[in-house]
Amino acid sequence: MTTRRLLLGLMGVLLLTVAVVRTRPSAAMDPNTREFPVTGVLTAAPAEGRVMVSHDAIPGYMPAMTMPFAIAAGEALPALAPGDRVRFVLRVSEAASAATRFEVVGHDAAVAQALRGAAPSSSRLRTGDALPEVSLVTEAGRPFTAADLRGRATALTFVFTRCPVPEFCPLMVKRFQQIQRELAADPALADARLLAVTLDPAFDTPPVLRAYAEAMRADPTRWQFVTGPPAQITSLTKAFAVHVERNGVLLDHTLATAVVGPDGRIEALWRGNGWSADEVVAALRTALRATE
């Protein structure tokens, strides 16, 4: 009888342990992380830890658009090709988002054929090219042209104030905040500036940008936000090969960040978000030393 009670007790403890293990959240999962099911069509093969997907609306998160998704670290992807219709889970935390659990559920031959026929643009800016002329306006309502960059080294990037994806505009702003701290701390960088160009001029008017800049603690003596006529913004985004597509109130867009030297020419250029604040600061130093 004693043995039987002992066995029953051990079984109870084992079952309780299994229940606890099964219900305990993963240690790697941020408790504030949200998960969204996503379906869409691949428009490019996976590269550099990202995959470009023209996705359907994600209820509770964003409308349908085409955008690159970061692939979760260690993710074992199935064979993926442009035109594949996929289903996956998007995990979104305050700091980042990542796509996981990919499944191929079909293939859109028409999309694949159209993608094969698309030719890349050869007119985008490259290192050494001069920044094109633009007529914009700052968050303070003052006119702004390419001439305002002359004589200084300027780090330039593209954002819009309503961007919801953590590793897009919010990440660009966070890195520019880091760079701003470096500029303030080093007298050798006194002639370096930061410039954020909105991708959404219809919404991001000077008053909106001014409120956003204040919320982001942008020092107006070092960091300006600019908007302007849509045609002027489009001219600049095309020059930097930044793809922008409106989807409801939000935008689908790619990323580009550059350092423009005191002579108005591109000193360094990064596409996507795979750059660091230190790299940009180093490029600003190089651009300023060239004028000494």
Secondary structure, DSSP 4 states (H G I P E B T S, - for coil): -HHHHHHHHHHHHHHHHHHHHHHSPPTTS-TT-EEEEEEEEESS--BTTEEEEEEPPBTTTB-SEEEEEEBPTT--PPP--TTEEEEEEEEE-SS-EEEEEEEEEEE-HHHHHHHHH----S-S--TTPBPPP-EEEETTS-EEEGGGGTTSEEEEEEE-TT---TTSHHHHHHHHHHHHHHHHH-GGGTTEEEEEEES-TTT--HHHHHHHHHHTT--TTTEEEEE--HHHHHHHHHHTT--EEEETTEEEE--EEEEE-TTSBEEEEEESS---HHHHHHHHHHHHHTT-
